[in-house]
Amino acid sequence: MSLKEFWHKLGSPRWFYQISSGWVTGFGLAALLLLAAGTVWGLAFAPQDYQQGNSFRIMYVHVPAAMVSQSLYMGMGVAGVVLFVWRMKLADVAIAACLPLGMLLTALALFSGGVWGRPTWGTWWEWDARTVSTLVLLFLFIGIYALREAIEDTELKARASALVAVVGTINIPIIKYSVEWWNTLHQGSTIFLTKKPAMPSEMWLPLLLMVLGVYCFAGHNVLSRMRIEVLRREQNTQWVRGLLSRHAGGTEVSGNAV
């Protein structure tokens, strides 16, 4: 199948539902393994930081939560562009599916940042550029969620939330480069794609596992929510009725066998 054919088929809720079952399972298993390994390695075996002691271990929660929350919002922005350009139904489904986890991870990033900042900076909250721009990200997630709850018309809801998602992506590079553009208490990046990380491998390898694990968990969560949303929206179509009938028949057969 060519990329063009895959792209056109991806616009079909039925085709997406059929092919995504294996993706959900794969992401779920990968998340379980990566998060288990990263948590044990980071909390039990990684050495203490020479300045921060054990308090640095909150990094294994804070950094993945912050990174994945930003990626989820970028995904919503991309879905918004797809909705406006190609009018794919699945684009709005993706926006709706990303919202809950995006809000949760952004709130977790802010909370864990405060927990980390108290012993490091001497304060739970600091109005620096990265903290404030991350707070703006949380408000964007909440704003889109409130917008979707307030608008009843399905098409208007989709277009309005897509517009806010697209415009709000301007905040992502602000979060990313805030430590370079302004004087902040946040340190710069410690893991790079093109050069050696600025921390020992005993510290950054478990962090890498945690980041990958949270990304896999996000994939599992978002795809699961999308599948549920597809069934809800397509509940009156013949293929969903047939699917539900087959599941009901299988349950009935199993019950008779018992």
PyRosetta script that sets phi, psi and omega in degrees:
from pyrosetta import init, pose_from_sequence

init()
pose = pose_from_sequence("MSLKEFWHKLGSPRWFYQISSGWVTGFGLAALLLLAAGTVWGLAFAPQDYQQGNSFRIMYVHVPAAMVSQSLYMGMGVAGVVLFVWRMKLADVAIAACLPLGMLLTALALFSGGVWGRPTWGTWWEWDARTVSTLVLLFLFIGIYALREAIEDTELKARASALVAVVGTINIPIIKYSVEWWNTLHQGSTIFLTKKPAMPSEMWLPLLLMVLGVYCFAGHNVLSRMRIEVLRREQNTQWVRGLLSRHAGGTEVSGNAV")
pose.set_psi(1, 130.6)
pose.set_omega(1, 179.3)
pose.set_phi(2, -75.7)
pose.set_psi(2, 164.3)
pose.set_omega(2, 179.0)
pose.set_phi(3, -62.4)
pose.set_psi(3, -37.8)
pose.set_omega(3, 179.8)
pose.set_phi(4, -64.7)
pose.set_psi(4, -43.2)
pose.set_omega(4, 178.8)
pose.set_phi(5, -64.8)
pose.set_psi(5, -41.1)
pose.set_omega(5, 178.6)
pose.set_phi(6, -61.7)
pose.set_psi(6, -42.2)
pose.set_omega(6, -178.5)
pose.set_phi(7, -62.4)
pose.set_psi(7, -43.6)
pose.set_omega(7, -180.0)
pose.set_phi(8, -68.2)
pose.set_psi(8, -39.3)
pose.set_omega(8, 178.6)
pose.set_phi(9, -67.6)
pose.set_psi(9, -32.0)
pose.set_omega(9, -179.3)
pose.set_phi(10, -63.1)
pose.set_psi(10, -21.6)
pose.set_omega(10, 176.4)
pose.set_phi(11, -73.2)
pose.set_psi(11, -8.4)
pose.set_omega(11, 179.5)
pose.set_phi(12, -92.1)
pose.set_psi(12, 116.3)
pose.set_omega(12, 178.8)
pose.set_phi(13, -56.8)
pose.set_psi(13, -37.9)
pose.set_omega(13, -178.9)
pose.set_phi(14, -64.8)
pose.set_psi(14, -45.2)
pose.set_omega(14, -178.6)
pose.set_phi(15, -66.4)
pose.set_psi(15, -41.3)
pose.set_omega(15, 177.6)
pose.set_phi(16, -60.1)
pose.set_psi(16, -44.0)
pose.set_omega(16, -178.9)
pose.set_phi(17, -62.6)
pose.set_psi(17, -39.0)
pose.set_omega(17, -177.2)
pose.set_phi(18, -68.3)
pose.set_psi(18, -39.4)
pose.set_omega(18, -174.4)
pose.set_phi(19, -89.2)
pose.set_psi(19, -16.0)
pose.set_omega(19, -171.4)
pose.set_phi(20, -85.9)
pose.set_psi(20, -9.4)
pose.set_omega(20, -179.1)
pose.set_phi(21, -59.3)
pose.set_psi(21, -45.7)
pose.set_omega(21, 178.9)
pose.set_phi(22, -66.2)
pose.set_psi(22, -34.2)
pose.set_omega(22, 177.7)
pose.set_phi(23, -62.5)
pose.set_psi(23, -43.7)
pose.set_omega(23, -179.3)
pose.set_phi(24, -60.3)
pose.set_psi(24, -45.8)
pose.set_omega(24, 179.8)
pose.set_phi(25, -63.3)
pose.set_psi(25, -45.2)
pose.set_omega(25, -179.4)
pose.set_phi(26, -62.3)
pose.set_psi(26, -46.6)
pose.set_omega(26, 178.5)
pose.set_phi(27, -63.8)
pose.set_psi(27, -38.9)
pose.set_omega(27, -179.5)
pose.set_phi(28, -63.9)
pose.set_psi(28, -45.5)
pose.set_omega(28, 178.9)
pose.set_phi(29, -65.9)
pose.set_psi(29, -42.5)
pose.set_omega(29, 179.2)
pose.set_phi(30, -63.1)
pose.set_psi(30, -41.1)
pose.set_omega(30, 179.4)
pose.set_phi(31, -63.1)
pose.set_psi(31, -43.2)
pose.set_omega(31, -179.4)
pose.set_phi(32, -60.3)
pose.set_psi(32, -47.3)
pose.set_omega(32, -178.3)
pose.set_phi(33, -67.8)
pose.set_psi(33, -46.5)
pose.set_omega(33, -176.6)
pose.set_phi(34, -67.1)
pose.set_psi(34, -43.2)
pose.set_omega(34, -178.8)
pose.set_phi(35, -68.7)
pose.set_psi(35, -37.9)
pose.set_omega(35, 177.9)
pose.set_phi(36, -64.0)
pose.set_psi(36, -47.5)
pose.set_omega(36, -179.4)
pose.set_phi(37, -65.6)
pose.set_psi(37, -44.4)
pose.set_omega(37, -178.8)
pose.set_phi(38, -65.8)
pose.set_psi(38, -38.6)
pose.set_omega(38, 179.9)
pose.set_phi(39, -66.2)
pose.set_psi(39, -48.7)
pose.set_omega(39, -179.6)
pose.set_phi(40, -63.1)
pose.set_psi(40, -45.6)
pose.set_omega(40, -179.0)
pose.set_phi(41, -63.9)
pose.set_psi(41, -47.3)
pose.set_omega(41, -175.6)
pose.set_phi(42, -69.7)
pose.set_psi(42, -38.3)
pose.set_omega(42, -175.9)
pose.set_phi(43, -88.1)
pose.set_psi(43, -30.3)
pose.set_omega(43, -173.2)
pose.set_phi(44, -105.6)
pose.set_psi(44, -31.1)
pose.set_omega(44, -171.0)
pose.set_phi(45, -116.3)
pose.set_psi(45, -21.8)
pose.set_omega(45, 178.2)
pose.set_phi(46, -65.9)
pose.set_psi(46, 140.2)
pose.set_omega(46, -179.1)
pose.set_phi(47, -71.2)
pose.set_psi(47, 159.5)
pose.set_omega(47, 176.1)
pose.set_phi(48, -67.4)
pose.set_psi(48, 151.5)
pose.set_omega(48, 173.2)
pose.set_phi(49, -76.3)
pose.set_psi(49, 141.8)
pose.set_omega(49, -174.9)
pose.set_phi(50, -69.8)
pose.set_psi(50, -19.4)
pose.set_omega(50, 178.5)
pose.set_phi(51, -105.5)
pose.set_psi(51, -44.2)
pose.set_omega(51, -172.2)
pose.set_phi(52, -95.2)
pose.set_psi(52, -9.4)
pose.set_omega(52, -178.4)
pose.set_phi(53, 67.2)
pose.set_psi(53, -138.5)
pose.set_omega(53, -178.6)
pose.set_phi(54, -81.6)
pose.set_psi(54, -12.9)
pose.set_omega(54, -178.1)
pose.set_phi(55, -63.6)
pose.set_psi(55, -20.9)
pose.set_omega(55, -178.9)
pose.set_phi(56, -66.2)
pose.set_psi(56, -17.6)
pose.set_omega(56, -175.0)
pose.set_phi(57, -65.9)
pose.set_psi(57, -16.8)
pose.set_omega(57, 174.5)
pose.set_phi(58, -62.5)
pose.set_psi(58, -18.2)
pose.set_omega(58, 176.3)
pose.set_phi(59, -55.1)
pose.set_psi(59, -33.3)
pose.set_omega(59, -176.2)
pose.set_phi(60, -71.6)
pose.set_psi(60, -11.3)
pose.set_omega(60, 172.2)
pose.set_phi(61, -105.6)
pose.set_psi(61, -45.3)
pose.set_omega(61, -173.0)
pose.set_phi(62, -64.1)
pose.set_psi(62, -49.4)
pose.set_omega(62, -175.7)
pose.set_phi(63, -65.0)
pose.set_psi(63, -49.3)
pose.set_omega(63, 177.7)
pose.set_phi(64, -60.7)
pose.set_psi(64, -40.4)
pose.set_omega(64, -180.0)
pose.set_phi(65, -61.6)
pose.set_psi(65, -43.8)
pose.set_omega(65, -179.7)
pose.set_phi(66, -66.0)
pose.set_psi(66, -44.8)
pose.set_omega(66, -177.5)
pose.set_phi(67, -64.9)
pose.set_psi(67, -46.6)
pose.set_omega(67, -175.4)
pose.set_phi(68, -71.3)
pose.set_psi(68, -34.7)
pose.set_omega(68, 177.6)
pose.set_phi(69, -61.8)
pose.set_psi(69, -41.3)
pose.set_omega(69, 177.5)
pose.set_phi(70, -66.2)
pose.set_psi(70, -39.7)
pose.set_omega(70, 178.9)
pose.set_phi(71, -65.1)
pose.set_psi(71, -37.9)
pose.set_omega(71, 177.9)
pose.set_phi(72, -63.4)
pose.set_psi(72, -40.8)
pose.set_omega(72, 178.7)
pose.set_phi(73, -67.2)
pose.set_psi(73, -39.3)
pose.set_omega(73, 176.0)
pose.set_phi(74, -61.2)
pose.set_psi(74, -39.4)
pose.set_omega(74, 176.5)
pose.set_phi(75, -60.6)
pose.set_psi(75, -39.6)
pose.set_omega(75, 176.5)
pose.set_phi(76, -64.4)
pose.set_psi(76, -38.9)
pose.set_omega(76, 177.9)
pose.set_phi(77, -63.5)
pose.set_psi(77, -42.9)
pose.set_omega(77, 177.3)
pose.set_phi(78, -63.1)
pose.set_psi(78, -42.9)
pose.set_omega(78, 178.0)
pose.set_phi(79, -61.7)
pose.set_psi(79, -36.3)
pose.set_omega(79, 177.5)
pose.set_phi(80, -63.4)
pose.set_psi(80, -41.4)
pose.set_omega(80, 177.2)
pose.set_phi(81, -63.4)
pose.set_psi(81, -44.1)
pose.set_omega(81, 178.8)
pose.set_phi(82, -60.3)
pose.set_psi(82, -39.5)
pose.set_omega(82, 179.5)
pose.set_phi(83, -63.5)
pose.set_psi(83, -43.6)
pose.set_omega(83, -178.3)
pose.set_phi(84, -71.8)
pose.set_psi(84, -37.1)
pose.set_omega(84, -174.2)
pose.set_phi(85, -85.0)
pose.set_psi(85, -48.8)
pose.set_omega(85, -174.5)
pose.set_phi(86, -107.3)
pose.set_psi(86, -7.5)
pose.set_omega(86, 177.3)
pose.set_phi(87, 56.5)
pose.set_psi(87, 39.2)
pose.set_omega(87, 178.3)
pose.set_phi(88, -77.0)
pose.set_psi(88, 132.8)
pose.set_omega(88, 177.0)
pose.set_phi(89, -61.6)
pose.set_psi(89, -36.3)
pose.set_omega(89, -176.0)
pose.set_phi(90, -66.7)
pose.set_psi(90, -20.1)
pose.set_omega(90, 179.2)
pose.set_phi(91, -64.0)
pose.set_psi(91, -45.1)
pose.set_omega(91, 178.3)
pose.set_phi(92, -69.0)
pose.set_psi(92, -34.9)
pose.set_omega(92, 175.5)
pose.set_phi(93, -60.0)
pose.set_psi(93, -41.7)
pose.set_omega(93, 179.9)
pose.set_phi(94, -64.9)
pose.set_psi(94, -41.8)
pose.set_omega(94, 178.3)
pose.set_phi(95, -60.6)
pose.set_psi(95, -46.3)
pose.set_omega(95, 179.9)
pose.set_phi(96, -62.6)
pose.set_psi(96, -35.8)
pose.set_omega(96, -177.2)
pose.set_phi(97, -75.6)
pose.set_psi(97, -29.6)
pose.set_omega(97, -178.7)
pose.set_phi(98, -78.0)
pose.set_psi(98, -25.9)
pose.set_omega(98, -172.0)
pose.set_phi(99, -58.3)
pose.set_psi(99, -53.3)
pose.set_omega(99, -174.9)
pose.set_phi(100, -60.1)
pose.set_psi(100, -47.2)
pose.set_omega(100, -179.5)
pose.set_phi(101, -68.6)
pose.set_psi(101, -35.9)
pose.set_omega(101, 177.9)
pose.set_phi(102, -61.0)
pose.set_psi(102, -45.3)
pose.set_omega(102, 177.4)
pose.set_phi(103, -62.0)
pose.set_psi(103, -44.8)
pose.set_omega(103, -177.6)
pose.set_phi(104, -62.8)
pose.set_psi(104, -46.7)
pose.set_omega(104, -177.1)
pose.set_phi(105, -69.8)
pose.set_psi(105, -35.1)
pose.set_omega(105, 177.5)
pose.set_phi(106, -66.6)
pose.set_psi(106, -43.3)
pose.set_omega(106, 176.7)
pose.set_phi(107, -62.5)
pose.set_psi(107, -39.5)
pose.set_omega(107, 178.2)
pose.set_phi(108, -65.3)
pose.set_psi(108, -38.3)
pose.set_omega(108, 178.4)
pose.set_phi(109, -63.7)
pose.set_psi(109, -42.6)
pose.set_omega(109, 179.2)
pose.set_phi(110, -66.9)
pose.set_psi(110, -43.5)
pose.set_omega(110, -179.4)
pose.set_phi(111, -65.5)
pose.set_psi(111, -49.1)
pose.set_omega(111, -179.4)
pose.set_phi(112, -65.5)
pose.set_psi(112, -31.3)
pose.set_omega(112, 175.4)
pose.set_phi(113, -64.5)
pose.set_psi(113, -38.1)
pose.set_omega(113, 176.1)
pose.set_phi(114, -66.6)
pose.set_psi(114, -40.8)
pose.set_omega(114, 177.8)
pose.set_phi(115, -62.6)
pose.set_psi(115, -39.5)
pose.set_omega(115, 179.1)
pose.set_phi(116, -72.8)
pose.set_psi(116, -36.6)
pose.set_omega(116, -176.3)
pose.set_phi(117, -72.8)
pose.set_psi(117, -27.6)
pose.set_omega(117, -176.7)
pose.set_phi(118, -59.2)
pose.set_psi(118, -51.8)
pose.set_omega(118, 178.1)
pose.set_phi(119, -78.1)
pose.set_psi(119, -20.9)
pose.set_omega(119, -176.2)
pose.set_phi(120, -88.1)
pose.set_psi(120, -47.7)
pose.set_omega(120, -178.1)
pose.set_phi(121, -98.8)
pose.set_psi(121, -17.6)
pose.set_omega(121, -175.7)
pose.set_phi(122, 86.1)
pose.set_psi(122, 12.3)
pose.set_omega(122, 179.4)
pose.set_phi(123, -150.1)
pose.set_psi(123, 149.5)
pose.set_omega(123, 178.3)
pose.set_phi(124, -76.2)
pose.set_psi(124, -27.4)
pose.set_omega(124, -174.9)
pose.set_phi(125, -141.5)
pose.set_psi(125, 139.2)
pose.set_omega(125, 176.9)
pose.set_phi(126, -138.4)
pose.set_psi(126, 131.2)
pose.set_omega(126, -177.6)
pose.set_phi(127, -81.4)
pose.set_psi(127, 61.9)
pose.set_omega(127, 177.1)
pose.set_phi(128, -98.8)
pose.set_psi(128, 172.5)
pose.set_omega(128, -168.9)
pose.set_phi(129, -61.9)
pose.set_psi(129, -45.5)
pose.set_omega(129, -176.5)
pose.set_phi(130, -70.6)
pose.set_psi(130, -39.7)
pose.set_omega(130, 178.8)
pose.set_phi(131, -63.3)
pose.set_psi(131, -45.0)
pose.set_omega(131, -178.3)
pose.set_phi(132, -66.9)
pose.set_psi(132, -43.1)
pose.set_omega(132, -179.9)
pose.set_phi(133, -66.9)
pose.set_psi(133, -31.1)
pose.set_omega(133, 174.5)
pose.set_phi(134, -70.4)
pose.set_psi(134, -36.2)
pose.set_omega(134, 174.4)
pose.set_phi(135, -63.0)
pose.set_psi(135, -39.4)
pose.set_omega(135, 175.5)
pose.set_phi(136, -60.3)
pose.set_psi(136, -39.6)
pose.set_omega(136, 177.9)
pose.set_phi(137, -60.1)
pose.set_psi(137, -42.8)
pose.set_omega(137, 177.7)
pose.set_phi(138, -61.8)
pose.set_psi(138, -42.1)
pose.set_omega(138, 178.9)
pose.set_phi(139, -64.2)
pose.set_psi(139, -34.7)
pose.set_omega(139, 177.1)
pose.set_phi(140, -65.0)
pose.set_psi(140, -46.1)
pose.set_omega(140, 176.8)
pose.set_phi(141, -58.2)
pose.set_psi(141, -49.3)
pose.set_omega(141, -178.3)
pose.set_phi(142, -63.7)
pose.set_psi(142, -39.8)
pose.set_omega(142, 179.8)
pose.set_phi(143, -62.2)
pose.set_psi(143, -43.4)
pose.set_omega(143, 178.8)
pose.set_phi(144, -66.5)
pose.set_psi(144, -39.7)
pose.set_omega(144, 177.6)
pose.set_phi(145, -61.3)
pose.set_psi(145, -46.2)
pose.set_omega(145, 179.5)
pose.set_phi(146, -63.5)
pose.set_psi(146, -38.5)
pose.set_omega(146, 178.3)
pose.set_phi(147, -61.3)
pose.set_psi(147, -43.7)
pose.set_omega(147, -179.5)
pose.set_phi(148, -67.7)
pose.set_psi(148, -33.8)
pose.set_omega(148, 178.6)
pose.set_phi(149, -73.0)
pose.set_psi(149, -29.0)
pose.set_omega(149, -174.9)
pose.set_phi(150, -83.9)
pose.set_psi(150, -27.6)
pose.set_omega(150, -176.5)
pose.set_phi(151, -97.8)
pose.set_psi(151, 127.7)
pose.set_omega(151, -178.8)
pose.set_phi(152, -89.5)
pose.set_psi(152, -36.3)
pose.set_omega(152, -179.5)
pose.set_phi(153, -64.7)
pose.set_psi(153, 123.0)
pose.set_omega(153, -173.5)
pose.set_phi(154, -62.0)
pose.set_psi(154, -45.8)
pose.set_omega(154, -177.4)
pose.set_phi(155, -68.8)
pose.set_psi(155, -43.3)
pose.set_omega(155, 179.2)
pose.set_phi(156, -64.3)
pose.set_psi(156, -40.6)
pose.set_omega(156, 177.6)
pose.set_phi(157, -59.4)
pose.set_psi(157, -44.6)
pose.set_omega(157, -178.6)
pose.set_phi(158, -63.8)
pose.set_psi(158, -46.0)
pose.set_omega(158, -176.4)
pose.set_phi(159, -69.6)
pose.set_psi(159, -38.9)
pose.set_omega(159, -179.2)
pose.set_phi(160, -66.8)
pose.set_psi(160, -45.8)
pose.set_omega(160, -179.4)
pose.set_phi(161, -68.8)
pose.set_psi(161, -34.8)
pose.set_omega(161, 177.2)
pose.set_phi(162, -65.0)
pose.set_psi(162, -39.7)
pose.set_omega(162, 179.7)
pose.set_phi(163, -63.1)
pose.set_psi(163, -46.2)
pose.set_omega(163, 179.3)
pose.set_phi(164, -64.7)
pose.set_psi(164, -39.4)
pose.set_omega(164, 179.7)
pose.set_phi(165, -62.4)
pose.set_psi(165, -43.0)
pose.set_omega(165, -179.1)
pose.set_phi(166, -67.1)
pose.set_psi(166, -48.5)
pose.set_omega(166, -178.5)
pose.set_phi(167, -63.9)
pose.set_psi(167, -37.7)
pose.set_omega(167, -177.0)
pose.set_phi(168, -69.1)
pose.set_psi(168, -14.4)
pose.set_omega(168, -179.9)
pose.set_phi(169, -65.5)
pose.set_psi(169, -15.0)
pose.set_omega(169, 177.1)
pose.set_phi(170, -63.6)
pose.set_psi(170, -20.8)
pose.set_omega(170, 180.0)
pose.set_phi(171, -75.1)
pose.set_psi(171, -22.4)
pose.set_omega(171, -176.2)
pose.set_phi(172, -65.5)
pose.set_psi(172, -50.2)
pose.set_omega(172, 175.9)
pose.set_phi(173, -64.4)
pose.set_psi(173, -26.6)
pose.set_omega(173, 176.3)
pose.set_phi(174, -64.8)
pose.set_psi(174, -43.9)
pose.set_omega(174, 176.7)
pose.set_phi(175, -61.7)
pose.set_psi(175, -45.8)
pose.set_omega(175, -175.6)
pose.set_phi(176, -62.1)
pose.set_psi(176, -48.0)
pose.set_omega(176, -171.9)
pose.set_phi(177, -101.7)
pose.set_psi(177, 8.9)
pose.set_omega(177, -178.2)
pose.set_phi(178, -60.6)
pose.set_psi(178, -34.0)
pose.set_omega(178, -178.9)
pose.set_phi(179, -72.1)
pose.set_psi(179, -16.8)
pose.set_omega(179, 178.5)
pose.set_phi(180, -97.5)
pose.set_psi(180, -31.5)
pose.set_omega(180, -177.3)
pose.set_phi(181, -82.0)
pose.set_psi(181, -30.1)
pose.set_omega(181, -177.0)
pose.set_phi(182, -132.0)
pose.set_psi(182, 163.6)
pose.set_omega(182, 174.1)
pose.set_phi(183, -79.0)
pose.set_psi(183, 116.0)
pose.set_omega(183, -179.2)
pose.set_phi(184, -132.6)
pose.set_psi(184, 165.3)
pose.set_omega(184, 176.1)
pose.set_phi(185, -79.2)
pose.set_psi(185, -19.7)
pose.set_omega(185, 179.8)
pose.set_phi(186, -68.0)
pose.set_psi(186, 140.3)
pose.set_omega(186, 174.4)
pose.set_phi(187, -78.8)
pose.set_psi(187, 162.5)
pose.set_omega(187, 177.8)
pose.set_phi(188, -74.4)
pose.set_psi(188, -175.5)
pose.set_omega(188, -179.0)
pose.set_phi(189, -64.8)
pose.set_psi(189, 144.3)
pose.set_omega(189, 178.8)
pose.set_phi(190, -112.8)
pose.set_psi(190, -13.9)
pose.set_omega(190, 177.4)
pose.set_phi(191, -120.9)
pose.set_psi(191, 128.1)
pose.set_omega(191, -177.0)
pose.set_phi(192, -126.4)
pose.set_psi(192, 154.2)
pose.set_omega(192, 177.9)
pose.set_phi(193, -82.4)
pose.set_psi(193, -25.4)
pose.set_omega(193, -171.1)
pose.set_phi(194, -110.8)
pose.set_psi(194, -4.7)
pose.set_omega(194, 178.5)
pose.set_phi(195, -148.4)
pose.set_psi(195, 172.1)
pose.set_omega(195, -174.7)
pose.set_phi(196, -64.1)
pose.set_psi(196, 135.9)
pose.set_omega(196, 178.7)
pose.set_phi(197, -60.7)
pose.set_psi(197, 151.2)
pose.set_omega(197, -177.2)
pose.set_phi(198, -89.5)
pose.set_psi(198, 34.1)
pose.set_omega(198, 176.1)
pose.set_phi(199, -154.3)
pose.set_psi(199, 159.7)
pose.set_omega(199, -179.4)
pose.set_phi(200, -62.9)
pose.set_psi(200, 152.4)
pose.set_omega(200, -179.6)
pose.set_phi(201, -61.0)
pose.set_psi(201, -29.3)
pose.set_omega(201, 178.9)
pose.set_phi(202, -64.4)
pose.set_psi(202, -18.7)
pose.set_omega(202, 179.0)
pose.set_phi(203, -100.4)
pose.set_psi(203, -42.7)
pose.set_omega(203, -173.9)
pose.set_phi(204, -82.6)
pose.set_psi(204, -23.6)
pose.set_omega(204, 177.7)
pose.set_phi(205, -65.9)
pose.set_psi(205, -46.8)
pose.set_omega(205, 174.7)
pose.set_phi(206, -63.5)
pose.set_psi(206, -31.9)
pose.set_omega(206, 176.2)
pose.set_phi(207, -64.2)
pose.set_psi(207, -41.4)
pose.set_omega(207, 177.8)
pose.set_phi(208, -61.3)
pose.set_psi(208, -42.4)
pose.set_omega(208, 177.8)
pose.set_phi(209, -61.6)
pose.set_psi(209, -40.7)
pose.set_omega(209, -179.8)
pose.set_phi(210, -67.0)
pose.set_psi(210, -41.3)
pose.set_omega(210, 178.8)
pose.set_phi(211, -62.2)
pose.set_psi(211, -48.6)
pose.set_omega(211, 178.9)
pose.set_phi(212, -62.6)
pose.set_psi(212, -38.8)
pose.set_omega(212, 179.7)
pose.set_phi(213, -63.7)
pose.set_psi(213, -42.3)
pose.set_omega(213, 179.5)
pose.set_phi(214, -69.9)
pose.set_psi(214, -35.1)
pose.set_omega(214, 175.0)
pose.set_phi(215, -62.2)
pose.set_psi(215, -42.7)
pose.set_omega(215, 178.8)
pose.set_phi(216, -65.9)
pose.set_psi(216, -39.9)
pose.set_omega(216, 176.4)
pose.set_phi(217, -61.6)
pose.set_psi(217, -40.7)
pose.set_omega(217, 178.1)
pose.set_phi(218, -63.2)
pose.set_psi(218, -41.8)
pose.set_omega(218, 177.1)
pose.set_phi(219, -59.9)
pose.set_psi(219, -44.9)
pose.set_omega(219, 178.3)
pose.set_phi(220, -61.8)
pose.set_psi(220, -46.6)
pose.set_omega(220, -176.4)
pose.set_phi(221, -66.5)
pose.set_psi(221, -47.4)
pose.set_omega(221, -177.1)
pose.set_phi(222, -66.5)
pose.set_psi(222, -44.6)
pose.set_omega(222, 179.5)
pose.set_phi(223, -64.4)
pose.set_psi(223, -38.7)
pose.set_omega(223, 177.5)
pose.set_phi(224, -62.5)
pose.set_psi(224, -44.8)
pose.set_omega(224, 178.6)
pose.set_phi(225, -65.0)
pose.set_psi(225, -37.0)
pose.set_omega(225, 178.4)
pose.set_phi(226, -64.9)
pose.set_psi(226, -40.8)
pose.set_omega(226, 179.6)
pose.set_phi(227, -64.1)
pose.set_psi(227, -41.1)
pose.set_omega(227, 177.8)
pose.set_phi(228, -65.4)
pose.set_psi(228, -42.2)
pose.set_omega(228, -179.9)
pose.set_phi(229, -66.1)
pose.set_psi(229, -37.8)
pose.set_omega(229, 176.9)
pose.set_phi(230, -61.2)
pose.set_psi(230, -45.1)
pose.set_omega(230, 178.5)
pose.set_phi(231, -62.2)
pose.set_psi(231, -39.0)
pose.set_omega(231, -179.6)
pose.set_phi(232, -65.5)
pose.set_psi(232, -43.6)
pose.set_omega(232, -176.8)
pose.set_phi(233, -74.9)
pose.set_psi(233, -29.8)
pose.set_omega(233, -176.5)
pose.set_phi(234, -102.0)
pose.set_psi(234, 18.3)
pose.set_omega(234, -171.9)
pose.set_phi(235, -62.0)
pose.set_psi(235, -23.8)
pose.set_omega(235, -179.3)
pose.set_phi(236, -94.5)
pose.set_psi(236, 3.3)
pose.set_omega(236, 179.0)
pose.set_phi(237, -84.9)
pose.set_psi(237, 160.1)
pose.set_omega(237, -176.1)
pose.set_phi(238, -65.6)
pose.set_psi(238, -38.4)
pose.set_omega(238, -175.4)
pose.set_phi(239, -68.8)
pose.set_psi(239, -35.0)
pose.set_omega(239, 178.0)
pose.set_phi(240, -72.2)
pose.set_psi(240, -39.8)
pose.set_omega(240, 177.0)
pose.set_phi(241, -60.9)
pose.set_psi(241, -42.5)
pose.set_omega(241, 178.6)
pose.set_phi(242, -64.5)
pose.set_psi(242, -39.8)
pose.set_omega(242, 178.8)
pose.set_phi(243, -63.2)
pose.set_psi(243, -45.1)
pose.set_omega(243, 179.8)
pose.set_phi(244, -67.1)
pose.set_psi(244, -35.4)
pose.set_omega(244, 178.3)
pose.set_phi(245, -65.0)
pose.set_psi(245, -41.2)
pose.set_omega(245, 178.7)
pose.set_phi(246, -64.4)
pose.set_psi(246, -41.6)
pose.set_omega(246, 178.8)
pose.set_phi(247, -65.8)
pose.set_psi(247, -41.3)
pose.set_omega(247, 178.9)
pose.set_phi(248, -65.4)
pose.set_psi(248, -39.8)
pose.set_omega(248, 178.2)
pose.set_phi(249, -64.3)
pose.set_psi(249, -40.3)
pose.set_omega(249, 178.7)
pose.set_phi(250, -64.5)
pose.set_psi(250, -38.4)
pose.set_omega(250, 178.8)
pose.set_phi(251, -66.8)
pose.set_psi(251, -39.6)
pose.set_omega(251, -179.1)
pose.set_phi(252, -66.3)
pose.set_psi(252, -42.3)
pose.set_omega(252, 178.8)
pose.set_phi(253, -61.4)
pose.set_psi(253, -44.4)
pose.set_omega(253, 179.7)
pose.set_phi(254, -60.9)
pose.set_psi(254, -39.6)
pose.set_omega(254, -179.1)
pose.set_phi(255, -66.4)
pose.set_psi(255, -40.4)
pose.set_omega(255, 178.7)
pose.set_phi(256, -65.0)
pose.set_psi(256, -35.4)
pose.set_omega(256, -178.4)
pose.set_phi(257, -65.7)
pose.set_psi(257, -37.7)
pose.set_omega(257, 179.2)
pose.set_phi(258, -68.8)
pose.dump_pdb("model.pdb")
